[in-house]
Amino acid sequence: MQKLFSILVLILFFSISNAQEDSKKTNFFYDMKFGEQNDVFISAKNIVSKHNFLKLALEIQNKTDDYILFKEDKCKFVIDKNSYYPKKKKKNTIIKPNKKKTITIATKNATNYLVETFDFQPSGIYTFPEKGEITKTEPFHLPPDKNQIEAGSFKINMLKLKKETSETAVKFKFTYTGDKVAVINTANCVLRTEDGKEWATVKSKSKPYILQKNESKSFTLIFKIPGKTTDMQFAEMDILWKNTFSESDIKELNFDIQRTNIDDVKTKEKN
């Protein structure tokens, strides 16, 4: 009985020792290259694992004139024929045309990640054009007779208005409710005065805003007109949206799943 007890103590001791070693150990893996699809290049580096997580730095290089929408929770890690996915984020990543971005992708607390090999598939990568289907929108009258208008999948709420002799500033909240991707380009807005003349916004070179379903964005439109031309404080005016609001379809890119192996030399050096 005493002998059996001693054996159990030894087993428990070695189990605790191994667990402590595992909690400190880090495995390092070789980089991965997934190639190119429609001028979008994908690679992974800084691939490491501990007992409770596996992570990598996914670089997405966008060499197109389109935007990229990346849903990282669609990426897949495969370990011993079991699939694991990153946690879903509240907001997906947007990559602008001819830009690149590196995103940390990780799976946590689902298995023991101290493995010598695993497979990874970068998924959830979509492209969409900046110029989509234009949504026709009624003019917004100033001074306003209503604070909200709707156009297709867009809601436009006026939050604040300041009218002075030579400047008018209107703060809006734009909300997108559709199932595609919204592109809002406020640089296209103009202010039309009673004589029919149109005036561009002060921020006429502002970049587009990208919204996904149920997302909102607040923005202030500023218009300036010389006081000797029109006293904006008392004038009747209309904001013409022109091509401000549009929706774009997304197109998914498919990259093959690939395998990486532990870098034994680096792992031994680092542990």
N, C-alpha and C positions, 0 to 999 in steps of 0.2 A: 504493500500500500504506500509506504514511504517512497519507494522507488518510482511508482507511478506518479505520485505527487511531484517529485523532482523533475520528471520528464515533462509534465504539464507546465511547470514553471519555466523550464528552458524553452519550450515551444512558445509560450507567451512572451518571453524576453526577446527571442529572435523575431517574433512577429512585430513587436513594438519597435525594435531596432530597424527592421526593414521598412516599416511605415514611416519612421522618421527620415530615413534616407530618401525614400520616394518623395516625401514632401519637399525636400530640398533640391532634388535632382531636376535638371532641365535638359531636355533633348533638343538638338539643333538639326535642321533638315536642309537639304539642298534646295536652291531656288527652282522655280517652275516658270516655264514660258508656254503660253497657250496660243500664241500666234495672233493672226489678224482676221477680222471679219469686217468687210466693208470699210476699211481704213480705221478700224478701232483695234488697238493693240492691248493685250492683257498679259500681265506677268505677276508673279508672286515672289516675295523675298522676306527676309527676317522671319522665317518660319520656325516657331519654337513651341514646345509643349512642356507642361508640368503634369502632375497627377490629376489636377482638377481643371485644366483648360488646354486648348490648342488654338493658336492664333497665327495669323500671317498678315503681311502688308500687301494688299492687292493694288497694283498700279493700273489705272485705266487711262490710256492715252487716246484722246479723241482728235484724229487728223481729218475730220470732216467739217462741213459748214453747218451741220445739224447739232442739236443738243443731245445729251445722253441722260436718260433717267435710269438710276441704279437702285434696285430693291435688294439690299444685301441679305435679307432673310431668305431669299431664294437660293443662295449659294449652298452647296452640299459638301460635307465632309463624310467620307466613308471609311469606317474602321471595322475590320473583321466582318465585313458584309452588312454592317449596321450603318444607317444614315443619321447624321446629326446636322442641325441647322443653327445659324446665328439667331439671336433674339431679334424680333421685329422692332424697328425704330419708329418713332412717331412721324418722322419726316424722312422721305427718301432723298438720296443724293442727286444733285443736278450738276452735270459737267458741261461747261460752255464749249462752243465750237473752237477747234484748234487749241484746246487746253488739255492738261492732264491732272489727275488727282490720285492720291494714294489714300486708301481707306483700310483701317484695321478691321479684319474679319475674324471672329472668334466663336468657338463653341465652348460652353462651360458646364461643369458639374453634371455631366450625363453619363460618363464612363471614366475609366482610367486611361488618360491620354498619353501615358508613357509607353508609346509603341515605337516600333522601328520602321514602320511604313504606313502610309494611308493614301487615299485617293481624294482629290478635290475637284469640284466642278464649279466654275464661276458662272452663275446664272442670274436672271433678273436684270439683264442689261438690255436697254431699249434705246432706240434713237427716234427723234421726232424733229420736224423742220420748224424753224422760227415762224415762217409764214404758213399758217394753216387756213382753215375756213373762217372767213370774216363773219362776225356776228353784227348784224345791223342794229344800231342803237338809236333811240329817239334823242333829240337834243335835250340838254338840261338847261332849263330857263333860269335866268337870274334877273331880279330877285326870285327865289324859288317859290313855286306854288305847291311843291311837294318835295319831301326830303329823300325819297327812295324811288328808283325806277328799276325795272327788270328787263333784261334782254337775253333771250335764250337761256343759257345756263349761268348767266351772270347776274348778280345783285349789286346795285350801285347805291350806296348810302352816303348822303352828305353829312359830315360830322361837324364842320365849322366853316363859317363864311366871314371874310373880311373884305369890305368894299371901301376903297379910298379913291380920291380924285384920279390918280394916275396908276393905281395898282389894285388888282383884285386877286385874292388868295382863297382857294376853295379846297378844303380837306375832305377827301372821299375815302370810304372803305369799300374795296372791291372784294366780292366773295364769289368763288367758283363752285358750282354744284354738279357739274357734268362728270362723265366717266372717261374723258380723254385727258389731255393736258392743255391748260389755258396759257396763252401767251398774251400779256397785257403790255402794250407799248404806248405809254402816255405821251411820248414825243409826237404822236400823230394828232393829238387834240388841238383844236383851234377855238378861239373865241370870236363869235360873229356879233358885230354891233348892228344897230338899227339901220345903218346905211348899207348893210350887206358886206362890209369889209371884214376880212378874216385876219386874226392876229395869232401868231404862234405862241406857245408857252415859253417862259423864260428858260426852262430846262428842256430845250428842244432836242438835246443830244443824249437824253437819259436812256439807259439800257432797258430792255424788256424785263418784265417780271414773269416768273414761271410759277403757276399755281396748279396744284393737284386737287382732287375732289375734296370739297368742304374746307379748303384753305382760304385765308383772307390776307389782304395786304392794304395798308393805309398809305395814302400818298397825297401830297398837297400840290395842286396845280396853281401856278402863278402866272398871271398875265399883266403886262404893262402897256399902257397907251398914254401918250403925251396928253396932259390936261387940256391943252388948247384944241386938241382933236375931239376928245370926248371926256366928259366928267363921269367917270365910271361909278362914282358913289351913287348917282341917281339914274344912270342909264339902264335901259332894258337890253339885255344881252342873252346870247345862247352859247353854251358849250357844245360844239360839234365833235363827236367822237371819231368820226371817219373810220380808219382801220385800227382803232385802239384795241378792240377785243377780238380774239380769234381762238380757235380750238384746233389742236393737231392730233392726228392719230399716231400711236406709238408702234414701232416695229421691233420685234424681239430679235436679238442676235444670239446665235447658239454656238457655244464653245465646248469642245470635247472635254470629258473628264480625264484627268491625268494623275499619275502616281509619283510620289516623291519618297525618298528613303532617308534614313537617319545619316547624318554626317558624323561618323564615328570619331574621326580625328578631332573635330571641333568640339564635339560633346565631351570627350575625355579632357580636352584642354580647359574647358569652361567649368567643369564640375570638380 
